[in-house]
Amino acid sequence: MSPRYRASAAALLVAGVLSGCAAPIVSDAAPAPSDSALPPRPRDIRIDDLDPCTVFTTDQLRQLDIGGARFRPADEETGPRCQWHHGPYEPNEGYLVMRTTDQGPEIALGSPLGAELISVSGFPAVETKGFGTGDGSHHCMILVGVAAGQTLQVQYDYYGTALPMSRELACQKARSAAELAMQTLIAQAGG
């Protein structure tokens, strides 16, 4: 598993400066052929210049019940990412969004952490335990294959004690956030 994904949980603790916005690039051409284990995408939505802090609308942030964005610029290890965190009061939870432009979500298939092939807004995705601490019942990561070799990662993490959290609930929250993020990307790419 790439260090890029291992470092994602630590990103929830990092605050930074929100910078620049860029829309995704959509291609009407058929997705590039691949020997990937993933089903085909309905189309490519390239995220080369995507600012991860733009994937949720104000209304979507309200639906997720999370606070303001915290951005950390790209670095060699983790790439561009944005986090939203509700805390320190309960529910002490957060979401992390990252873009990866050099590998698809199939990298997570066969992970010792466990991985399941799912679909998010019609795009192939992999659901796996996030890289938080503990038994994984408080973390879940969704890796959406948006274009050949490109992944939108949405991770949910719960750091509190008040909610009876389970792996199923954490993954439900991560899937819901990934669906919202993909709705935004699809709209930004022209529907």
N, C-alpha and C positions, 0 to 999 in steps of 0.2 A: 504494500500500500504506500502510496506517495506521501512524503512528508507534508505536502500541501494540505492533505486532508487531516493528518494528525495534528497540525497546528491550529485547525479551525476552532476547537473548543477554547483554546487560550485567547482567541481573538475576541470572545465575548467580554473579556475583562479589560480590553483596550479601548480608550476613548481617543478621538482624534478630531480632525477638521473635515467638515463636509466640503467636497470640492467638485466642480464641473459636472455637467450632465451630458449624456450622449445616448441617443436612441439606438436600438439594435438594428442590424442590417438584415433585411430579408432577401432571400433568393427565391425566385419562382422556378428556378431550375430544379430538376430532381435531385434529391440528396445524393451525395457522392457514394459510390458503392463501397461496401465495407464487409470484412469477414467477421464483423462483430456478432456477438450473441444477442444483440438487441434487435427488436422488431423495427421496421422502417418508420421514419418520422413523416408526418404529413407534409412537411416542408422544412427548409433550413431557416433558422433565425440566428444569424451570426451575432456574437456578443463581444467581438474584439474590443470595442470602445465603450461598452456598457458601464455606466456608473451603477454599482449594485445598490446604492441608496435610492435609486429611482424606481425600483421594482414594485413598491407598494404605494398606492394612492393614499391620500389623507383618510378617505372613507375605509379603505382596507386596513390601515393602521388602527382605526377605531374598532373594526371588527375583530382584530387580533388582540385588542386591549393592551397595547404596548406603548412605551414612551418614545421619546425622540431618537433620531438616528445618531449613531456614532460611527464615524468612518475612519478607517486606517488605510492609508495609501498602499499601493502595490509594493511588495518586496519580493526578493528572489524565492523565498520559501513558500509564501502563501498566496500571493497575488492580491488583486483588489477585492475588498470585502466591506460589508456594512453590517452593523449590528443594531438591534433594538433591544432594550432591556427594561423590564418592569421590575423595580425593586428599589430599595432594599425591603420594601413591604411586600407582603404576600398578595398575589402569587409571585414569588421571586423567580421569574422566568424570562427567557429571551429567545430571540431568533437571530440567526446569522445567515447572510446571503453572500456567496462568493461566486466569481466567474473564473472558469478555467478554460483556457484557449489552446491547450496543448495535449489534452487527453479526454476521452469520452468516459461516461459513467460505467462502462463495462469493466473498467479497472477494478471496481469494487466487487464484481461477481467472484464468488469463490473465496471471499474474505473470511478469515477465521472469526471475524466478528459477526458473521452471518449476513446474508444479503438476499433480497427478494426482488424479482423483476416486477415492476408495476407500470402503470401509465398515468401521466399527469397531463391533462388537457390534450390527450391524444398523442403525446410525445413519450417515447420510451424513457423509463426512469428506473433507478435502483434505490431501494430503501435499505438502509443499514443502520446499525447502532452508531450513534455519534461517538466522538472520542473524548467524552467526559470521564470523570472518575466513577468508581463503583461498578455495579453490576449491569449498567446500561439501561436500567428501567427508567431513568430520568432524561434520556437523550435519544434523539433519532435524527437521521440525516437522509435527505432525499437528493439524489443526483439525477438531474434531468438532462437527457441528450438533446440539445437544441440545434446542433449542427455537427457535421463530421468533426470529431476531435474536440468538441466544445461542450462544456457542462455548466449548467446553472445549479449550484448547490444551495439548498435551503436546510438549515439545521435548527431544531428546537432543543432547548436545554432548560431543565427545571432545577433550581438550586435551593428551593425552599423546603419546608417541612409540613405545611398546612394541608396541601392537596394529597389525596391518596393516589400518587402517581404510579403508573405502570408503563411498561414498554408499549403496550397497545395504545394507551392514551397519548403518550409522547409522540408516537408515530402518526396518530390521527391529527394532532396539532401540526406536526411537520408537513403532512400531506395537504392539510387545509391551507397552510401558508404557501406551499409550493404551487397549488392551484391558483391562488390569488396572484402570485408573482408571474405565473405564466399567462394569466388573463391580461395583465399589464403589458408584458412583452409582446403578446400577440396584437394588442391594440396599438402599441407603439410602432409595430411593424406593418401597420395598415390593415389589421383585421384578419 
